[in-house]
């Protein structure tokens, strides 16, 4: 079954598959926040650098398989497989949207 993700979230995962850090950063508001692996990244440039670093250190694929809404956030659960410690793993991506952009993203196991 194919998930019907909100447009900007679909754009995020599409850009992630291509390893395009610039396209990922463009999915976010100017002052967006990403929390991943205990680190917080604030603003588009920090988010771009976070993704650029991740894509140079690891090779991976991500496949979203579940979509729910909870507390004003869109939660996408994805299967992540790659050359990183703990692979494979299912991660939850907690998105808070503002208009047609991502304002916050928290990634948790």
C-alpha positions, 0 to 999 in steps of 0.5 A: 500500500502506497502512503499518501504523505503530505506534499512537503513530507513526500518531497523530504523523503524524495530528496533524502533518497537522492542524497540532496541536502540542498533540496531537503533544506528547502523543505523547511521554514527558515527557522526550522528545528531538527532533532536527531540522535540527541543533536539539535539543528536550527535553521535551513543552513544547519539542516542542510549541513546535518543532511550533507554530513549524514549522506557522506558518512553513510549509505542508506535507504529509507522506506516510509510505511506508516502515517499517523497524526498525533498532537498536531504532528504528522508521524511517519514510521520508516524502515532504514537500512544502511551501513550505519551502527544498528542497521536496519532500524525503524525510525519515527519521524515527527513532523510539525508543519507550518503551511507548506513547509516543515517547522520541526522534525524529531527523529526517534527510534 
